[in-house]
Amino acid sequence: STSQFSENTDSEANASTRDASFNMPEKKKSKMTPTVIVLIVILVVCLVGGVAGGLYLANTYSQIRDVENAKAIEPTLPENVSDSTMKSPIDFKALQSQNPDIYAWIYIPGTDVNYPVCQNPEDGTFYLTHDANKKESQPGAIFTEAAFNNKDFQDPVTILYGHNGFGNTMFTSLHDYESGEYFDAHDKFYIYTPDHVYTYKVISAFMSDGNHLMGMFNFQNPAGFAQFVNYIESPNVVGAITRPGNVQADSKIVVLSTCNSGGLESIGRYLVSGVMVNAQSVE
C-alpha cells in the first residue's frame, strides 16, 4: 500500500542518512604540538632580540658618528716652534670646565688618534663605557688608571687605554702599526698637558697577552724596569715590529693599549710603545 511504501521509503532514507553520517569523518580539533609552541617561542625571542639588537647597533653607530664628526683640534707640533716656550694649542680650561677628569691630549699626526685623555679618580674603568663628557658611550674615551699612574707623565711607564673596533674611533687605528711601512711613517706621537708637550718616539708595536702590565713588572725597581724594556724592545711574538736602542735607565715610556682584533680580541692586547724624546714647555 501507499502508506507501507512511504514507511519503507522513510526507513531506507533514515538508514541511508545514518550510514552517511557514520561514514563522514569528524572535524578534528585544532591542537598546537609542543614543536609548534617551541618554534613560536623561538620566533618571538628572535624578533625581540632583533629589535633590541637593531636599537643597540643604531645607538652605537650614532655614538661612533658623533665621535667621528666632532670638530678635531689640530695641535701645533713642538718641532714647528723655535721659542723655548710655546702657546698651548689645547684649551684645557674649557675642557676641564666640562669634565675635570680631562688632564691631557694625545695626538698622532696622520692618524685618527686625536683625543682628550681622562682619568677618573675613583673608578679605573669608568671611561670604558663613558665618553670624555661623562656620557654613557660604547666607544668610551682614552684614559689612564689613577691607581697606577700620576697625571704628569713622569712615571717610568704610563699606560693609555682606548677601545678597538668602533669605526675608526679611539685606538682602533693603532692596528695600522702592524704594517712596517706604517710603523716607519708614523714614528712619533705627542701628549699635551696644561704645561708641557711631550714628544714620544715609537719603539715597538706588537700583540701581547691579557696580563696587566702594571702587575707584571716592578717599574720602581731598576731591574724590573730593565725587564720591561726588554719585553717591549724584543717581544717574542710573531708579527712584532720594533725599533730598539732608544731607552735609557731614566727614560719615560708611554704604552698605548687596545684590544686585539678578530678572534683574538678576548685573549690579549695590542700595544704601541713610545719613549719620551722631548719635553716642550707651554703657556
GUMIFI-517662 format. One record per residue (C-alpha): residue number from 0; y, x, z negated. Coordinates in steps of 0.02 Angstrom, whole numbers, always signed. Layout:
N
num->NUM, v->Y, u->X, w->Z .
...
END
This chain:
283
num->0, v->+0, u->+0, w->+0 .
num->1, v->+181, u->+47, w->+15 .
num->2, v->+204, u->+72, w->-172 .
num->3, v->+49, u->+178, w->-184 .
num->4, v->+107, u->+281, w->-37 .
num->5, v->+275, u->+303, w->-122 .
num->6, v->+196, u->+358, w->-284 .
num->7, v->+84, u->+480, w->-194 .
num->8, v->+231, u->+548, w->-98 .
num->9, v->+334, u->+567, w->-256 .
num->10, v->+190, u->+656, w->-342 .
num->11, v->+170, u->+776, w->-198 .
num->12, v->+357, u->+806, w->-193 .
num->13, v->+362, u->+841, w->-380 .
num->14, v->+215, u->+959, w->-364 .
num->15, v->+297, u->+1047, w->-220 .
num->16, v->+457, u->+1064, w->-320 .
num->17, v->+360, u->+1134, w->-468 .
num->18, v->+271, u->+1257, w->-355 .
num->19, v->+434, u->+1312, w->-277 .
num->20, v->+513, u->+1328, w->-448 .
num->21, v->+364, u->+1426, w->-508 .
num->22, v->+372, u->+1545, w->-360 .
num->23, v->+561, u->+1579, w->-372 .
num->24, v->+599, u->+1743, w->-461 .
num->25, v->+704, u->+1731, w->-617 .
num->26, v->+876, u->+1811, w->-616 .
num->27, v->+868, u->+1974, w->-715 .
num->28, v->+997, u->+2000, w->-850 .
num->29, v->+1112, u->+2149, w->-817 .
num->30, v->+1074, u->+2291, w->-938 .
num->31, v->+1151, u->+2467, w->-944 .
num->32, v->+1021, u->+2600, w->-964 .
num->33, v->+1053, u->+2749, w->-1079 .
num->34, v->+1076, u->+2858, w->-925 .
num->35, v->+1215, u->+2747, w->-858 .
num->36, v->+1301, u->+2746, w->-1028 .
num->37, v->+1294, u->+2936, w->-1038 .
num->38, v->+1367, u->+2950, w->-862 .
num->39, v->+1509, u->+2833, w->-906 .
num->40, v->+1548, u->+2932, w->-1064 .
num->41, v->+1548, u->+3095, w->-966 .
num->42, v->+1662, u->+3018, w->-835 .
num->43, v->+1785, u->+2959, w->-968 .
num->44, v->+1783, u->+3129, w->-1054 .
num->45, v->+1813, u->+3215, w->-887 .
num->46, v->+1957, u->+3100, w->-845 .
num->47, v->+2038, u->+3126, w->-1015 .
num->48, v->+2008, u->+3313, w->-1006 .
num->49, v->+2076, u->+3320, w->-830 .
num->50, v->+2235, u->+3232, w->-879 .
num->51, v->+2256, u->+3341, w->-1033 .
num->52, v->+2219, u->+3498, w->-931 .
num->53, v->+2341, u->+3444, w->-797 .
num->54, v->+2478, u->+3418, w->-926 .
num->55, v->+2439, u->+3587, w->-1005 .
num->56, v->+2448, u->+3676, w->-838 .
num->57, v->+2608, u->+3586, w->-789 .
num->58, v->+2688, u->+3633, w->-955 .
num->59, v->+2629, u->+3814, w->-940 .
num->60, v->+2692, u->+3826, w->-761 .
num->61, v->+2860, u->+3757, w->-816 .
num->62, v->+2871, u->+3891, w->-952 .
num->63, v->+2825, u->+4028, w->-828 .
num->64, v->+2954, u->+3964, w->-705 .
num->65, v->+3088, u->+3962, w->-841 .
num->66, v->+3050, u->+4144, w->-884 .
num->67, v->+3048, u->+4199, w->-701 .
num->68, v->+3207, u->+4105, w->-660 .
num->69, v->+3302, u->+4166, w->-813 .
num->70, v->+3452, u->+4272, w->-770 .
num->71, v->+3392, u->+4451, w->-788 .
num->72, v->+3502, u->+4587, w->-859 .
num->73, v->+3507, u->+4743, w->-751 .
num->74, v->+3531, u->+4878, w->-882 .
num->75, v->+3631, u->+5035, w->-844 .
num->76, v->+3518, u->+5187, w->-849 .
num->77, v->+3566, u->+5337, w->-956 .
num->78, v->+3549, u->+5455, w->-807 .
num->79, v->+3691, u->+5363, w->-721 .
num->80, v->+3820, u->+5408, w->-853 .
num->81, v->+3897, u->+5577, w->-886 .
num->82, v->+3977, u->+5539, w->-1054 .
num->83, v->+3887, u->+5583, w->-1214 .
num->84, v->+3906, u->+5402, w->-1269 .
num->85, v->+3883, u->+5256, w->-1150 .
num->86, v->+3929, u->+5074, w->-1166 .
num->87, v->+3777, u->+4967, w->-1206 .
num->88, v->+3728, u->+4853, w->-1063 .
num->89, v->+3643, u->+4735, w->-1185 .
num->90, v->+3745, u->+4613, w->-1287 .
num->91, v->+3641, u->+4619, w->-1445 .
num->92, v->+3767, u->+4518, w->-1545 .
num->93, v->+3746, u->+4371, w->-1427 .
num->94, v->+3556, u->+4389, w->-1425 .
num->95, v->+3543, u->+4403, w->-1614 .
num->96, v->+3655, u->+4252, w->-1639 .
num->97, v->+3518, u->+4153, w->-1551 .
num->98, v->+3374, u->+4243, w->-1635 .
num->99, v->+3395, u->+4378, w->-1770 .
num->100, v->+3218, u->+4440, w->-1731 .
num->101, v->+3279, u->+4517, w->-1567 .
num->102, v->+3313, u->+4701, w->-1601 .
num->103, v->+3280, u->+4795, w->-1438 .
num->104, v->+3262, u->+4776, w->-1250 .
num->105, v->+3130, u->+4853, w->-1135 .
num->106, v->+3162, u->+4889, w->-952 .
num->107, v->+3051, u->+4969, w->-819 .
num->108, v->+3153, u->+4990, w->-659 .
num->109, v->+3074, u->+4917, w->-503 .
num->110, v->+2955, u->+4805, w->-602 .
num->111, v->+2958, u->+4633, w->-684 .
num->112, v->+2969, u->+4709, w->-858 .
num->113, v->+3147, u->+4673, w->-916 .
num->114, v->+3142, u->+4581, w->-1083 .
num->115, v->+3207, u->+4574, w->-1261 .
num->116, v->+3092, u->+4643, w->-1396 .
num->117, v->+3063, u->+4540, w->-1553 .
num->118, v->+2991, u->+4570, w->-1725 .
num->119, v->+2953, u->+4430, w->-1846 .
num->120, v->+2963, u->+4497, w->-2025 .
num->121, v->+2826, u->+4384, w->-2092 .
num->122, v->+2706, u->+4339, w->-1951 .
num->123, v->+2649, u->+4482, w->-1841 .
num->124, v->+2576, u->+4366, w->-1709 .
num->125, v->+2719, u->+4239, w->-1703 .
num->126, v->+2777, u->+4293, w->-1531 .
num->127, v->+2606, u->+4273, w->-1455 .
num->128, v->+2647, u->+4087, w->-1448 .
num->129, v->+2837, u->+4084, w->-1454 .
num->130, v->+2971, u->+4145, w->-1335 .
num->131, v->+3122, u->+4252, w->-1380 .
num->132, v->+3215, u->+4093, w->-1433 .
num->133, v->+3075, u->+4048, w->-1555 .
num->134, v->+3018, u->+3901, w->-1449 .
num->135, v->+2832, u->+3871, w->-1427 .
num->136, v->+2779, u->+3956, w->-1266 .
num->137, v->+2616, u->+4008, w->-1183 .
num->138, v->+2691, u->+4167, w->-1106 .
num->139, v->+2761, u->+4213, w->-1278 .
num->140, v->+2878, u->+4364, w->-1293 .
num->141, v->+2873, u->+4553, w->-1307 .
num->142, v->+2854, u->+4604, w->-1489 .
num->143, v->+2807, u->+4733, w->-1618 .
num->144, v->+2722, u->+4709, w->-1787 .
num->145, v->+2829, u->+4731, w->-1943 .
num->146, v->+2675, u->+4784, w->-2042 .
num->147, v->+2658, u->+4941, w->-1937 .
num->148, v->+2823, u->+4983, w->-1853 .
num->149, v->+3005, u->+5003, w->-1900 .
num->150, v->+3142, u->+4948, w->-1780 .
num->151, v->+3219, u->+5118, w->-1746 .
num->152, v->+3080, u->+5188, w->-1634 .
num->153, v->+3068, u->+5342, w->-1744 .
num->154, v->+2887, u->+5309, w->-1794 .
num->155, v->+2763, u->+5432, w->-1718 .
num->156, v->+2687, u->+5285, w->-1622 .
num->157, v->+2763, u->+5114, w->-1588 .
num->158, v->+2661, u->+4979, w->-1503 .
num->159, v->+2742, u->+4841, w->-1399 .
num->160, v->+2635, u->+4690, w->-1359 .
num->161, v->+2651, u->+4566, w->-1216 .
num->162, v->+2541, u->+4437, w->-1130 .
num->163, v->+2450, u->+4463, w->-967 .
num->164, v->+2412, u->+4326, w->-839 .
num->165, v->+2560, u->+4206, w->-846 .
num->166, v->+2627, u->+4231, w->-672 .
num->167, v->+2719, u->+4396, w->-663 .
num->168, v->+2796, u->+4374, w->-836 .
num->169, v->+2789, u->+4483, w->-991 .
num->170, v->+2668, u->+4631, w->-972 .
num->171, v->+2564, u->+4563, w->-827 .
num->172, v->+2635, u->+4692, w->-707 .
num->173, v->+2575, u->+4836, w->-818 .
num->174, v->+2412, u->+4819, w->-723 .
num->175, v->+2501, u->+4886, w->-570 .
num->176, v->+2486, u->+5055, w->-656 .
num->177, v->+2302, u->+5051, w->-609 .
num->178, v->+2363, u->+5120, w->-443 .
num->179, v->+2400, u->+5307, w->-444 .
num->180, v->+2539, u->+5282, w->-317 .
num->181, v->+2622, u->+5152, w->-428 .
num->182, v->+2598, u->+5263, w->-581 .
num->183, v->+2693, u->+5404, w->-496 .
num->184, v->+2831, u->+5291, w->-429 .
num->185, v->+2867, u->+5207, w->-597 .
num->186, v->+2856, u->+5355, w->-713 .
num->187, v->+2992, u->+5304, w->-836 .
num->188, v->+3037, u->+5157, w->-945 .
num->189, v->+3186, u->+5125, w->-1058 .
num->190, v->+3209, u->+5045, w->-1227 .
num->191, v->+3383, u->+4988, w->-1280 .
num->192, v->+3436, u->+4961, w->-1461 .
num->193, v->+3609, u->+4921, w->-1529 .
num->194, v->+3646, u->+5106, w->-1549 .
num->195, v->+3534, u->+5201, w->-1427 .
num->196, v->+3449, u->+5201, w->-1259 .
num->197, v->+3281, u->+5288, w->-1265 .
num->198, v->+3200, u->+5357, w->-1108 .
num->199, v->+3011, u->+5373, w->-1101 .
num->200, v->+2904, u->+5470, w->-979 .
num->201, v->+2742, u->+5378, w->-936 .
num->202, v->+2595, u->+5490, w->-980 .
num->203, v->+2442, u->+5378, w->-963 .
num->204, v->+2377, u->+5207, w->-912 .
num->205, v->+2201, u->+5151, w->-949 .
num->206, v->+2087, u->+5014, w->-1013 .
num->207, v->+2042, u->+5030, w->-1196 .
num->208, v->+1925, u->+4936, w->-1312 .
num->209, v->+1988, u->+4798, w->-1426 .
num->210, v->+2014, u->+4906, w->-1580 .
num->211, v->+2186, u->+4903, w->-1660 .
num->212, v->+2264, u->+5074, w->-1629 .
num->213, v->+2355, u->+5072, w->-1795 .
num->214, v->+2188, u->+5060, w->-1885 .
num->215, v->+2103, u->+5194, w->-1780 .
num->216, v->+2221, u->+5340, w->-1816 .
num->217, v->+2324, u->+5406, w->-1961 .
num->218, v->+2488, u->+5440, w->-1872 .
num->219, v->+2571, u->+5510, w->-2028 .
num->220, v->+2443, u->+5650, w->-2031 .
num->221, v->+2466, u->+5790, w->-1902 .
num->222, v->+2280, u->+5795, w->-1867 .
num->223, v->+2274, u->+5607, w->-1845 .
num->224, v->+2422, u->+5611, w->-1726 .
num->225, v->+2339, u->+5751, w->-1627 .
num->226, v->+2182, u->+5646, w->-1612 .
num->227, v->+2285, u->+5502, w->-1545 .
num->228, v->+2374, u->+5613, w->-1418 .
num->229, v->+2205, u->+5674, w->-1356 .
num->230, v->+2147, u->+5493, w->-1346 .
num->231, v->+2289, u->+5439, w->-1231 .
num->232, v->+2303, u->+5600, w->-1130 .
num->233, v->+2116, u->+5620, w->-1099 .
num->234, v->+2037, u->+5447, w->-1113 .
num->235, v->+1853, u->+5442, w->-1073 .
num->236, v->+1873, u->+5286, w->-968 .
num->237, v->+1838, u->+5251, w->-784 .
num->238, v->+2000, u->+5222, w->-688 .
num->239, v->+2114, u->+5306, w->-815 .
num->240, v->+2270, u->+5390, w->-745 .
num->241, v->+2356, u->+5523, w->-848 .
num->242, v->+2499, u->+5648, w->-844 .
num->243, v->+2460, u->+5763, w->-993 .
num->244, v->+2562, u->+5904, w->-1066 .
num->245, v->+2721, u->+5811, w->-1117 .
num->246, v->+2684, u->+5778, w->-1300 .
num->247, v->+2735, u->+5889, w->-1446 .
num->248, v->+2691, u->+5876, w->-1630 .
num->249, v->+2855, u->+5787, w->-1668 .
num->250, v->+2857, u->+5675, w->-1513 .
num->251, v->+2890, u->+5489, w->-1522 .
num->252, v->+2769, u->+5383, w->-1420 .
num->253, v->+2781, u->+5202, w->-1366 .
num->254, v->+2624, u->+5111, w->-1310 .
num->255, v->+2640, u->+4955, w->-1203 .
num->256, v->+2488, u->+4847, w->-1238 .
num->257, v->+2423, u->+4695, w->-1147 .
num->258, v->+2257, u->+4607, w->-1114 .
num->259, v->+2134, u->+4666, w->-984 .
num->260, v->+2113, u->+4558, w->-829 .
num->261, v->+1970, u->+4453, w->-764 .
num->262, v->+1803, u->+4456, w->-854 .
num->263, v->+1859, u->+4599, w->-966 .
num->264, v->+2005, u->+4502, w->-1038 .
num->265, v->+1922, u->+4462, w->-1203 .
num->266, v->+1847, u->+4634, w->-1238 .
num->267, v->+1991, u->+4755, w->-1232 .
num->268, v->+2171, u->+4803, w->-1198 .
num->269, v->+2263, u->+4888, w->-1056 .
num->270, v->+2379, u->+5025, w->-1121 .
num->271, v->+2527, u->+5111, w->-1039 .
num->272, v->+2593, u->+5253, w->-1148 .
num->273, v->+2758, u->+5345, w->-1138 .
num->274, v->+2833, u->+5490, w->-1233 .
num->275, v->+3019, u->+5492, w->-1278 .
num->276, v->+3112, u->+5621, w->-1173 .
num->277, v->+3293, u->+5569, w->-1205 .
num->278, v->+3397, u->+5477, w->-1335 .
num->279, v->+3568, u->+5421, w->-1274 .
num->280, v->+3696, u->+5354, w->-1398 .
num->281, v->+3783, u->+5190, w->-1353 .
num->282, v->+3934, u->+5099, w->-1419 .
END
